Amino acid sequence: MMDGIGDLELRHGARRASAYARAEPMIRCLEAAIHRHRVATGRVDDLPALRALAAVCRDHGLVAPRGGAITADTVRRTLRLMGLR
């Protein structure tokens, strides 16, 4: 997903590209957690609770893209960056 940061910068600007680059580990964690949830429930368009996603990322030892703890609000902003909220 993150292979085309240069292309992303051309389309959306340096600010958004740098936001993606900072959030890449969290984005990958959320993608995996959402995929596992959808496989387990059989619902293609379903998302786990924000707090559950935050807990998964904390369990993997991640920190928020700008530092600090991962909260439900951090997850919500990252999902918005991903285009899922």
N, C-alpha and C positions, 0 to 999 in steps of 0.2 A: 504494500500500500504506500509506503513512504519512499519509494524509489525515485519518484519524480518531483522532488522538492524544487528543483530549478524550474520545471514546467509550471508548478503550482505558483511560484513567484511571478512568472510571466502572466498568468491568468488572473491571480488574485492580489498580487502585491507582496512586498517583502514582509510586511507586518503579519499577514496571515500565514505566510510560509514559515516564518520564525515561530509562530504559535504552534503550528503543526510539528515542527522539529523539537520544540521543548516538550510537547505532550506525547511524543511518539511512544515511549514505554507504556504510558497509561492507556493510550489508544489501543495498543496491541493487547493489553490485559483485558480491557473492556470488550474488544472484539471476541476474544477467546471465551470470556465468561458468558457473553450473550449467545454465542454459538452453542456452548454446552447447555445453556438454559433452554434454547429453542429445540435442541435435539431431545432433551429430557421431557419436555412438555408436549412436543409435537405441534406447537403453535409457531407459525412462521413469522408473524408480526409482533410477537410478545416480547416485552423487555422485563427483566427482573427489577425488583424494587431498587431505588437509588442507594439506599443504605446497604443492601446486599452487595451491590456492585462495589461500593466504597470498601466494604469489609474484604472482598476478594482482593482488591488492589493493595490494601494494607497488609493482608496476609502474605502477599508476594514481596513485601518489603519496599514498595514504591513510595515515593513522596509526590506531593502535588507538583505540577509543572513549574511553578515559580517558588517551590520550596514550601515546607510546612506539611501539615497533616492532610490526608485526603478525607474530604467530607462529602456528604450527599450533594452539596452545592458544587463542589469541584467536579463531581461526576456529571452533574447536570450541564455544566458549562462545557465539559469535554464532549458530551453527547451532542450538544448543539454545534460544536466545532466539527464533529463528524457528520452532521446533518441528520441525526436521528431524533432530535427533539425540537 
